[in-house]
Amino acid sequence: MSQAERLNDQRMAGGAKMIAALDASIEAKYGHATPEAARMKEAAREAVAKSLERGQVISPPQVRSATHERDAAAEAHRRGEQSMREDGRER
């Protein structure tokens, strides 16, 4: 199957997107044309293929921005400080 055909097939779209994301992260870590990258890509494809053969549904990967994570951490920190102040007033 071509990449376009896999993306149009609802059962395989998540797997195709997962492989693309895995390939990108492997290339970022190991380089584009290294033996390590080739081995890792093959292992990733095999894992996704086995999951699809077992009938598992593969959800497309979700991308979060660094800004979103930083804002969420800041909000959690702010809530923690506010909670500590409120606990101090109760005593």
Secondary structure as the mmCIF struct_conf table of DSSP 4:
data_model
#
loop_
_struct_conf.conf_type_id
_struct_conf.id
_struct_conf.beg_label_comp_id
_struct_conf.beg_label_asym_id
_struct_conf.beg_label_seq_id
_struct_conf.end_label_comp_id
_struct_conf.end_label_asym_id
_struct_conf.end_label_seq_id
HELX_RH_AL_P HELX_RH_AL_P1 GLN A 3 ASN A 8
BEND BEND1 ASP A 9 ASP A 9
HELX_RH_AL_P HELX_RH_AL_P2 GLN A 10 TYR A 30
BEND BEND2 HIS A 32 ALA A 33
HELX_RH_AL_P HELX_RH_AL_P3 PRO A 35 GLU A 53
TURN_TY1_P TURN_TY1_P1 ARG A 54 GLY A 55
HELX_LH_PP_P HELX_LH_PP_P1 SER A 59 GLN A 62
HELX_RH_AL_P HELX_RH_AL_P4 ALA A 66 GLU A 90
#
